[in-house]
Amino acid sequence: MGAGSVDSGGVTDTPGPVLTVTMDATDPDALAPFWAAALRYRVAGTEGGYVALVPLSGGGPNVLLQRVPEPKSGKNRTHLDLKVPDIEAEAARLESLGARRTAGPVAELGSRWIVMADPEGNEFCVCDGQGGC
């Protein structure tokens, strides 16, 4: 393979898997309204210790909130980036839903973002979608 080439890794034209992002939560039922409003999703169902969220319009990954016994500790190894045209307006909207700002705005790699935390402390970013974000 030449320089700059990308191996498709056996990718074909057949439909790929549906992406679901699973997030730990001590109280998924209480956290679900925040993430449904934040992502403009709807609660699709609840069973046992799980709450499923799905896009209203069919675009984007599903989100599954999974009950865990321990509270969040330390930095998330993976986080969501919410790409929007106006990061300040979106951060204010998310704060009105119960999120809090933890850093920013940060400018790097041609992007600007604000680091936020959901009501349980899970970090996520609101970014402008430019550059590396």
Secondary structure, 3 states (H helix, E strand, C coil): CCCCCCCCCCCCCCCCCCCEEEEEECCHHHHHHHHHHHHCEEEEEEECCEEEEEECCCCCCEEEEEECCCCCCCCCCCCEEEECCCHHHHHHHHHHHCCEEEEEEEEECCEEEEEEECCCCCEEEEECCCCCC
